[in-house]
Amino acid sequence: MANMNPVQMLKDDHEKVRTLFRQFENADGDRRQQIADQLFMELEVHTSIEEEIFYPAMRQAGDAQDKEEVAHAYEEHAGAKQLMQQLRGMQASDSQFMTMWQQLRKDVEHHAHEEETEMLPKAEQELSGQMDRLGQEMMARKEQLMGQMQGQMRR
């Protein structure tokens, strides 16, 4: 497996999600529903690898401020997961869907911006000795989760 920088992986995920939000705005009907489903899958996989692998490493290596940032990130994930769960029970055409979708987008973009400007730059220093291992663990877990979720979607 090629060396995968975990910080770059997370930034790439953020960009993919931003792209999906933009695509959703320009789509309609069934296509919107497909984009929403893909976005939910991407976010669920992303939050899982952060919570299972990246955040614990950051909490262990970091100082008190890093620990606070990680705790804040978990809270933001919980809010996004709650919104996604509600959105999953709706159709993209439902009247409440767009209001909640816009809230999810705002929350996710805020979270990604905070990570990219605060947590990730510090992670490159504080986790420098673990980057290859973390990247490999995160990529392996991401592939596993994607495979599981895509299998469930096909059923």
C-alpha positions as CSV (number, residue, x, y, z in Angstrom):
1,M,0.0,0.0,0.0
2,A,1.4,3.4,-0.9
3,N,2.2,5.8,1.8
4,M,-0.9,7.8,2.5
5,N,-0.6,11.0,4.6
6,P,-3.6,11.0,7.0
7,V,-3.9,14.8,7.1
8,Q,-4.1,14.9,3.3
9,M,-6.6,12.0,3.3
10,L,-8.9,14.0,5.6
11,K,-8.5,17.2,3.5
12,D,-9.3,15.2,0.4
13,D,-12.4,13.8,2.1
14,H,-13.4,17.4,3.0
15,E,-13.1,18.5,-0.6
16,K,-15.1,15.5,-1.9
17,V,-17.9,16.4,0.5
18,R,-17.8,20.1,-0.5
19,T,-18.1,18.9,-4.1
20,L,-21.1,16.7,-3.3
21,F,-22.8,19.6,-1.6
22,R,-22.2,21.7,-4.7
23,Q,-23.4,19.0,-7.1
24,F,-26.6,18.6,-5.0
25,E,-27.4,22.3,-5.5
26,N,-27.3,21.8,-9.3
27,A,-29.2,18.5,-9.4
28,D,-32.8,17.6,-9.3
29,G,-35.1,14.7,-8.4
30,D,-33.6,11.3,-8.3
31,R,-30.1,12.6,-8.9
32,R,-30.4,14.7,-5.7
33,Q,-31.4,11.7,-3.8
34,Q,-28.3,9.8,-5.1
35,I,-26.0,12.6,-4.3
36,A,-27.5,12.9,-0.8
37,D,-27.0,9.1,-0.2
38,Q,-23.4,9.3,-1.4
39,L,-22.7,12.3,0.8
40,F,-24.1,10.5,3.8
41,M,-21.9,7.5,3.1
42,E,-18.8,9.7,2.7
43,L,-19.5,11.6,5.9
44,E,-20.2,8.4,7.9
45,V,-16.9,6.8,6.7
46,H,-15.0,10.0,7.3
47,T,-16.3,10.5,10.8
48,S,-15.7,6.8,11.6
49,I,-12.0,6.9,10.6
50,E,-11.5,10.2,12.5
51,E,-13.2,8.9,15.7
52,E,-11.7,5.4,15.6
53,I,-8.1,6.3,14.6
54,F,-7.2,9.9,14.0
55,Y,-8.8,11.6,17.0
56,P,-7.5,9.1,19.6
57,A,-4.0,9.6,18.2
58,M,-4.3,13.3,18.3
59,R,-5.7,13.2,21.9
60,Q,-2.8,11.0,23.0
61,A,-0.1,13.0,21.3
62,G,-1.5,16.5,21.9
63,D,-1.6,19.0,24.7
64,A,-4.7,20.3,26.6
65,Q,-5.8,22.5,23.8
66,D,-5.6,19.6,21.3
67,K,-7.7,17.5,23.7
68,E,-10.3,20.3,23.8
69,E,-10.3,20.5,20.0
70,V,-10.8,16.8,19.7
71,A,-13.7,16.9,22.2
72,H,-15.3,19.7,20.2
73,A,-14.9,17.8,17.0
74,Y,-16.7,14.8,18.6
75,E,-19.6,17.1,19.5
76,E,-19.8,18.5,16.0
77,H,-19.8,14.9,14.6
78,A,-22.7,14.0,16.9
79,G,-24.7,16.9,15.6
80,A,-24.0,16.1,12.0
81,K,-24.9,12.4,12.6
82,Q,-28.2,13.4,14.2
83,L,-29.0,15.6,11.2
84,M,-28.1,12.8,8.7
85,Q,-30.2,10.3,10.6
86,Q,-33.2,12.7,10.3
87,L,-32.5,13.4,6.6
88,R,-32.1,9.7,5.8
89,G,-35.7,9.3,6.9
90,M,-36.9,11.9,4.3
91,Q,-37.0,12.3,0.6
92,A,-34.9,15.1,-1.0
93,S,-38.3,16.5,-2.2
94,D,-39.7,16.8,1.4
95,S,-40.3,20.4,2.5
96,Q,-38.2,20.1,5.7
97,F,-35.3,18.4,3.8
98,M,-33.8,21.5,2.3
99,T,-33.8,23.4,5.6
100,M,-32.0,20.5,7.4
101,W,-29.7,19.9,4.4
102,Q,-28.6,23.6,4.5
103,Q,-27.9,23.2,8.2
104,L,-25.9,20.1,7.6
105,R,-23.9,21.8,4.9
106,K,-23.2,24.8,7.2
107,D,-22.2,22.6,10.1
108,V,-20.0,20.3,8.0
109,E,-18.2,23.2,6.2
110,H,-17.6,24.9,9.5
111,H,-16.2,21.7,11.0
112,A,-13.9,21.0,8.0
113,H,-12.7,24.6,8.1
114,E,-11.9,24.3,11.8
115,E,-10.0,21.1,11.3
116,E,-8.1,22.4,8.4
117,T,-7.0,25.6,10.1
118,E,-6.6,24.4,13.7
119,M,-6.2,20.7,14.2
120,L,-4.6,19.4,11.0
121,P,-1.6,21.8,10.9
122,K,-0.8,20.8,14.5
123,A,-1.3,17.1,13.7
124,E,1.4,17.2,11.1
125,Q,3.9,18.1,13.8
126,E,2.6,16.2,16.8
127,L,1.9,13.0,14.9
128,S,4.9,13.2,12.5
129,G,6.4,9.9,13.7
130,Q,3.1,8.1,13.3
131,M,2.0,9.5,9.9
132,D,2.7,6.4,7.8
133,R,1.1,4.0,10.3
134,L,-2.0,6.2,10.8
135,G,-2.4,6.7,7.1
136,Q,-2.3,3.0,6.4
137,E,-4.7,2.2,9.3
138,M,-7.1,5.0,8.1
139,M,-7.0,3.9,4.5
140,A,-7.6,0.2,5.4
141,R,-10.5,1.1,7.6
142,K,-11.9,3.5,5.0
143,E,-11.8,0.8,2.3
144,Q,-13.5,-1.7,4.8
145,L,-16.3,0.7,5.7
146,M,-16.9,1.8,2.1
147,G,-17.2,-1.9,1.0
148,Q,-19.6,-2.6,3.9
149,M,-21.8,0.4,3.1
150,Q,-21.8,-0.1,-0.6
151,G,-22.8,-3.7,0.0
152,Q,-25.7,-2.6,2.2
153,M,-26.9,0.0,-0.4
154,R,-27.1,-2.8,-3.1
155,R,-29.4,-4.9,-1.0
